[in-house]
Amino acid sequence: MQQILSKSVLLVAFACIGLTSLAQQRSIEFEEYDLKNGLHVILHEDHSTPIVAVTVMYHVGSKNENPERTGMAHFFEHLLFEGSENIGRGEFSRYVENAGGVLNANTTNDRTFYYEVLPSNQLELGLWLESERMLHAKVENEGIETQREVVKEEKRQRMDNQPYGNLLSETMSRVYNQHPYRWPVIGSMDHLNAANEADFIDFYKTFYVPNNAVLSISGDFDPKEIKKMIAQYFSGIPKGTPEVPRPTIVEPSKSQEVRDTILGKDQLPLVVQAYSIPAQGEPDFYAVDMLNQLLSGGESSRLNRAVVDEKQLALFCGAFSFPLEDPGVTLAFSMANMGVDPMQVEEAMNMEIEKVKNTLITEEELQKLKNQIESNFVSGNASVAGVAESLANYHMYLGDANLINTEVERYLKVTREDIMAAAKKYYGSENRVTLYFLFDEEAANESQN
């Protein structure tokens, strides 16, 4: 009886710690408004350090591409550093680096994100650069040919020459049969080679327009001055026409498990299981995401403890949510130990899934998950660039930038029963893709030639 009381006291204490940390979490204040050309502006003022992040997120990713011209969004991530009418080729990065700043960009299935982090006295430089990118970037054959080679080399380094570099592309092409998530973000090199200058110009004029973008700025600035500068650099950029196209394809539900074997050069067998899950922001997404953290969050996670430590079937094992604007995917994976039959690994992974379907997780596990989630929210917004990106993401995907302050509450409301229900609803065999990545000597020899 004393043991039960002690455990209850500990749970209450942990819950109080979680609520206290949430209450003490710094609320992120921001202001947002629209320019007449449709550009959405979000401003977060933070004078803790003399730096500022100038970011632009365009609502275009690989899912917006023509199926015969895949890879365009990622290609433009590179191409739009080529310069503009007022910025010479190769000078874009030099401007930022000479000002003591850093810059980069990334592309996903759903959006493209550009950013500069600069000393705050160089704020205007960042605004000018991003307005040039949006207004009249150099989309011409010389830059296109240069970036074709850059993208080919990136594919060789990140996919062709990396262990299991084809994991994501092979998996997504089986999870999705109709939706444009079925092709990789980097796209097809044949499609990019076939694209001509007119194809690239059309893509630029369609998607890289103010009414398809969010200008999100975080850091050390004066609100009155920055609004004047934003008007100066962005208000004269014409609104894009016609209306920005959005894919409307709904991926049909699966009726039975998809199984396949992928032969390649990697020595150790890899078991991958993928489950279709709700889109980011949907009510069930939060229970699914917490389930994946239960299965894979650290060395004490259920998959790691059972498959790696206890049964010693694998070198590592885990699962993670792949949150997307349209319904996404959970990826569970396990690299088998040498000589272990992948079927044994798969069975051990399935056993852990079945346990969550049939038995409620413990109160201790649930509280640990919630503590981890709160910590992740705090650390994710610890930099000015992180805050700017989060604000833009929440506005673009979910139409509510204030979710930067409130989304954590959606996780904290998830119950043990919710997690069990999500496991039963989304982690059935009929909703699963199971792939074995196995070594093949012929494939290994081909990769070396």
Secondary structure, 3 states (H helix, E strand, C coil): CHHHHHHHHHHHHHHHHHHHHHHHCCCCCCEEEECCCCCEEEEEECCCCCEEEEEEEECCCHHHCCCCCCCHHHHHHHHCCCCECCCCCCHHHHHHHHCCCEEEEEECCCCEEEEEEEEHHHHHHHHHHHHHHHHHECCCHHHHHHHHHHHHHHHHHHHHCCCCCCHHHHHHHHHCCCCHHHCCCCCCHHHHHHCCHHHHHHHHHHHCCHHHEEEEEEECCCHHHHHHHHHHHHCCCCCCCCCCCCCCCCCCCCCCCEEEEEEECCCCCEEEEEEEECCCCCHHHHHHHHHHHHHHCCCCCHHHHHHHHHCCCEEEEEEEEECCCCCEEEEEEEEECCCCCHHHHHHHHHHHHHHHHHCCCCHHHHHHHHHHHHHHHHHHCCCHHHHHHHHHHHHHHHCCCCHHHHHHHHHHCCCHHHHHHHHHHHCCHHHEEEEEEEECHHHHHHHHC
